[in-house]
Amino acid sequence: MKKINFYSGPSILPQEVLDGCKSAIDDFAGMGLSILEISHRAKPFVDVMNGARAMVKELMGLGDEYEVLYLQGGASSQFFMIPYNLLDSNDTAGYIDTGTWAHGALEEAKLFGSVHVIASSQSSTYDHIPKQWDMGDRRPKYIHITTNNTIYGTQWSPHYIKMLRDETDILIGDMSSDIFSRDIDYSLFDMIYAGAQKNMGVAGATVVVIRKSILGQIHRPLPKMLDYSVQIENASMKNTPSIFAVYASYLTLQWIKKQSLQSIYATNIRKAEKLYGAIDSSDIFIGNVAKEDRSMMNACFTMKDKTQDAAFSAFAKDRGIVGIEGHRSVGGFRASIYNAMPESGVDVLIQAMKDFQVNKN
Ligand SMILES: Cc1ncc(COP(=O)(O)O)c(C=O)c1O
């Protein structure tokens, strides 16, 4: 039986993407070779790389002032690549600490320059997005935010992103867990990055979108592989890229385009409203975070009676539901409802929550 996959990433993929990957493993683009055994300089792959880069920009509605890269090293490598490329040792960068990943990013930046923490929700276990900001006495070189906090289940609203934009010349967003999931003005950002393994494909590729004008302003020399400008000059092919992961991402982008962003957004709103509605109307479950900051991608909740956690996990598993356990640092439950999760999958989870409550009584 095919499971209903609520894992937080790597995570559920559209069936069309899985089918396309399988067929490319057999024979890629009629080459008579598997995609796993071709040169990255083969024209059919160069077309994939360039096609994927162009489609990211097209879907984001961004112009030629932006470049798109497919890099390796995961979103975590962007935590150090960003300050390495953008922050001189006498500069200050502003970070908003909204969770484990945001915190990891700011800790890495300290290796390269000064970091000013504009706001943090750490003291309340990251249960909200802080809305009061202390900008410090120096205008930050850039501001970094994590638009969706995968582990805690909070998400920045477009309204507050817009407000933050006014505070800085350069706004950077880690969109690893909410890229292409909601209606957002991507041009508010000068840089966006995302590990592909949630809404953009499989692990092994990281998408980086950069407004070119923010580069070339620092004084330190950079190793070629870690220099965004070098990666841009080489169209993301300075060395062997992760061919298979880029291809899977290209297929995912094509799937997104075929659904249309607007339809994906509408479905995501319905899925999230349903699931949070079920949590709020339940007598046994409770949401973890401030309602106005709830993530549309990662719904985090706990049982009022925590001794029932294992029983509910097992009950859900019997119905083919997998991946709903919360991150090991938080516990409880987390249902990741990325773009590829159909509404029917969310319905099955909601039904399991209701039936568990009835069975218990
Ligand atoms: C928001 C966010 N940023 C960064 C990361 C780290 O990504 P990676 O494992 O690709 O380095 C994750 C992983 O889940 C994430 O959710």
Ligand as a Chemical Component Dictionary entry (heavy atoms), coordinates in Angstrom:
data_LIG
# 
_chem_comp.id                   LIG 
_chem_comp.type                 NON-POLYMER 
_chem_comp.pdbx_formal_charge   0 
_chem_comp.three_letter_code    LIG 
# 
loop_
_chem_comp_atom.comp_id 
_chem_comp_atom.atom_id 
_chem_comp_atom.alt_atom_id 
_chem_comp_atom.type_symbol 
_chem_comp_atom.charge 
_chem_comp_atom.model_Cartn_x 
_chem_comp_atom.model_Cartn_y 
_chem_comp_atom.model_Cartn_z 
_chem_comp_atom.pdbx_ordinal 
LIG C1 C1 C 0 14.014 26.212 6.707 1  
LIG C2 C2 C 0 15.186 25.285 6.554 2  
LIG N1 N1 N 0 16.407 25.797 6.335 3  
LIG C3 C3 C 0 17.489 25.016 6.202 4  
LIG C4 C4 C 0 17.390 23.649 6.282 5  
LIG C5 C5 C 0 18.615 22.810 6.113 6  
LIG O1 O1 O 0 18.554 22.252 4.821 7  
LIG P1 P1 P 0 19.645 21.251 4.289 8  
LIG O2 O2 O 0 19.427 19.948 4.963 9  
LIG O3 O3 O 0 19.353 21.210 2.803 10 
LIG O4 O4 O 0 21.006 21.814 4.562 11 
LIG C6 C6 C 0 16.132 23.061 6.492 12 
LIG C7 C7 C 0 15.990 21.603 6.569 13 
LIG O5 O5 O 0 14.964 21.043 6.818 14 
LIG C8 C8 C 0 15.013 23.894 6.638 15 
LIG O6 O6 O 0 13.792 23.383 6.861 16 
# 
loop_
_chem_comp_bond.comp_id 
_chem_comp_bond.atom_id_1 
_chem_comp_bond.atom_id_2 
_chem_comp_bond.value_order 
_chem_comp_bond.pdbx_ordinal 
LIG C1 C2 SING 1  
LIG C2 N1 SING 2  
LIG C2 C8 DOUB 3  
LIG N1 C3 DOUB 4  
LIG C3 C4 SING 5  
LIG C4 C5 SING 6  
LIG C4 C6 DOUB 7  
LIG C5 O1 SING 8  
LIG O1 P1 SING 9  
LIG P1 O2 DOUB 10 
LIG P1 O3 SING 11 
LIG P1 O4 SING 12 
LIG C6 C7 SING 13 
LIG C6 C8 SING 14 
LIG C7 O5 DOUB 15 
LIG C8 O6 SING 16 
# 
